[in-house]
Structures are given as C-alpha cells and as structure tokens.
C-alpha cells in the first residue's frame, strides 16, 4: 500500500476523506503547471469576489505574465469547474 493511501485510511476521518476526494475531482484534468496556476488564480480571485463573471475574473488578473499566458477559454474552464465544485469544498 502506498504511503499516501495508508495515511488516508489511518489518519483521516470520514469528513476529511470526502473533502480529499472532492479536491481530487476538482483538480482532475488540471495536471499541467499552467492549468493548475490558472485554476489557483481563478480561485484566488473568486474567493474575494464570489459574484464576479468570467469577464470580471479576466479583468482582475493582476500581472502581465498571467495576462499573456491565460487565455479566456482556459480561464473559462477553470471558472466553470470552480463554480461546479464550490459547494463541495466549503
């Protein structure tokens, strides 16, 4: 048994196990460094501005590097994923 599986089975209670599984489902498909950065940045923006539209999120991206790298279609995927999972990660 892998160490991480052992830890989950022996150290986490059922609530934490469910939260971990929800987190794994949330990041499923976001396996590259860039996609995880887009997901994390979008989440960071939405934490302080939960009612922002996709356009609002795009306008809050704060540095030139991110503005050049983050395409709206990719941010849109992260935005939708976060909205779909927002109630499961609270």
HELIX and SHEET records of a PDB file:
HELIX    1   1 UNK A    3  UNK A   11  1                                   9    
HELIX    2   2 UNK A   14  UNK A   27  1                                  14    
HELIX    3   3 UNK A   33  UNK A   48  1                                  16    
HELIX    4   4 UNK A   54  UNK A   60  1                                   7    
HELIX    5   5 UNK A   64  UNK A   69  1                                   6    
HELIX    6   6 UNK A   72  UNK A   85  1                                  14    
END                                                                             
